[in-house]
Each structure stands twice: as C-alpha cells, then as structure tokens.
Amino acid sequence: MPAVTPEILKGMNLFEFLKLDELGDIAALSRVEEFKGGDYVYKEGAKAEKIYLVLEGRVAIEIEIGPNKKAVVYTENKGKMFGYPSLAKPKVFASDARCLDNVKLITLNADELVEKIFKNDCRRGYLVMNKLAEIISLKLKETSMQLVSLVHS
C-alpha cells in the first residue's frame, strides 16, 4: 500500500483547509484499506473507531426502513469523509456503509487522532471539529431530502 501523504489528505474535505505542514503527523497515523464492491465497511450498531476518507470508488450510506429493506441516504466518493460517529459519543454507527465499487479508503483511528494530535494542538482540533460539524450539517440536510423523496415516491 502506498503511504498516505499530506498532499493526499489536503484533497479530503475534512482536512482541505489545513496547511501541508499541519497534515504530516495526521498522515503518519493514516492507513489505506481496500474493499470490494458489495463489502460493508461497517454496519449499524457497530462500535465506531475509525474515520474514513474515500480515496477511490463510492460508498453508500444506508439505513434500514423496514424488514429487509434499506434505503441509500447518500453516497460518498473521492475526497469525502464518513464515519463521523467515531469522533462523538456514543461512538456507535447508526447506518451501514456499503461499497458500490472496489474502494480504497484512508482510515484514521479517531482516538489516536484526538490523543496524539488534537490534545497537543487544540487549535487544529477545534478547526477539524468545526469542519466536521459543517459536514454533519450538510449530511443531515441530504438525509432529510432523501427521506422526503422516499416518502413521496
């Protein structure tokens, strides 16, 4: 697996506003994981430990809407992050993440990110968490719009 570089992280929505020299230590904690189309990255109810950043492919975020029936609430592609429950209590996923294609993800252990970087650099921690709040807000809006369209279809 190729190493994750600050330049690669700069292309991800969660870190796009940070300077390259602020991404080196985050890159050092990052790993690349590969999944095949149809694989689940995580399932609803699983313990949330990692942040995921899409390097290649597409990942559908799904919720159960009935017995054996799921709905895609949004799809993440290159440069987008998902797995934000790993950064907030209760640290449990409320959805499934299913790969639509062969996928390469950058993964970061959320506790390591907080303990090794954000606790020593509160400014950077604040900025990343502020960006995370913005991403979550957009995802809630997308989810609401998708659910409304499901109800009316």
N, C-alpha and C positions, 0 to 999 in steps of 0.2 A: 504494500500500500504506500502511495506517495505521502510524504509528510504534509500536514496542514500548515500553510504559511500565513503570515499576517495579510498578504495580498489577497489570498482566498477569503479570509474572514472579512476583509473590507467589503467584499461583494455580497455579504449576507445582511439582510435587513436589520437584524438585531445589533450589528456592530458597524454599520456603514458610516456612522458619524464619528467613530473613533479614529485617531491618527494611527498610522502604521506602527509607530514605536509604542503605542498603547496596546497593540494586539499580539506582540511577541510572546508574552507569558501566557496569554489565553490560547494561542496556537500550540504552545508546548503541552497544554492539558488536553488538546483536542485529538480525536481519533477518527478514522474513516471506517464506516461499516457498510457492507453491501447486503442488499436484499433482492430477492427475485420477485417478479410480478406476481401478485396474489398473496405474498407473505404479509404477515402482520408485524408491524414494528412494536406495537403494544395493543392491549385490549382493555376495554372498560373494566375498572376495578383494580387494575394492576398498580403496584407501587410505582410512583413517578420519581425516577432518579436522574434521568438524563434530559438534556436539551438536545433537540435535533435540528440540523440545518441542512437543507437539500442542496446537494452538490450536482446530482444528475437524477433525472426521472421525475415522477409525480407520485404524491402520496394523498390518498383520500382520507379525510377525517369524517368518520361515520358515527351515527347514533342509532340506537335501536328505537323503532317507532311502533313496534308490535311484535307479536310472536313470530320469530324467524324472519322479521322484516327490518331492513336497515335503510337509512337514508344518508346520502353524502351531503354534509352541511357545507363543506368547502374542500378545495383541493389545493395542496401546496406544491410548488415547483421550484426550480433553481433559484437560490438566493433567499428563500423563505424559511422561517423558523417555525417549529411546532414543538409541543411537549412542555409548554409553559407551566403546567401544574407542578413540575419538579422544583420550581422556584417559590412556591407558595403552599402553605398548609391547606388541606391535609395531605398534600403530596400523593394524590391518587388520580389516575386518569378517569375522566368522565365520558370518554369516547374511545372508539377504535381508530387506529391509524393503519391503513392497508395500502400496500404498494400497488399502483396501477401499472407500473413498468418495472424493469430492472432499475434499482435505485442505489445511489451512493449517497450516504448521509455522513455529515460531520457530527460527531457526538461529543458532548461535554457533560461530565458528571457535575450536576448542579451544586452539590455540597462542596466539592473541591473548588469550583469557581468562586463560591462565596468565601470559603475559609482561607484559601491560598491567595486570592486576589482582591476581592471586594472588601474584606475586613481590613486589609492593609492600605487600600486605596478607595476610601469612601466616596470620593468624587466620581470615580469611574463606576463604582457600584450604583450610585444614585443615577447616573446618566443611563446606564444599561437598564436599570429597573424602570426608569421613566419611559424609555423606548419600548420596553416590554408592555407597559400599561397602554401605550398607544396601539401596539399590535393587538393586544387583547380586545381593546375597544373596537377596532376595525373588525376583528373576528366575530364579536358579538353582533355587530351590525349585519355582517354577511350571513351569520347563522339565522338571525331573525328574518331576514329577507328570504332565505331559502325555505324556512319553515312556513312562512306565509304562502309561498308559491306551492308548497306541497299540500297545504290545506285547501287551496283554491284549484288544484288540478284534479 
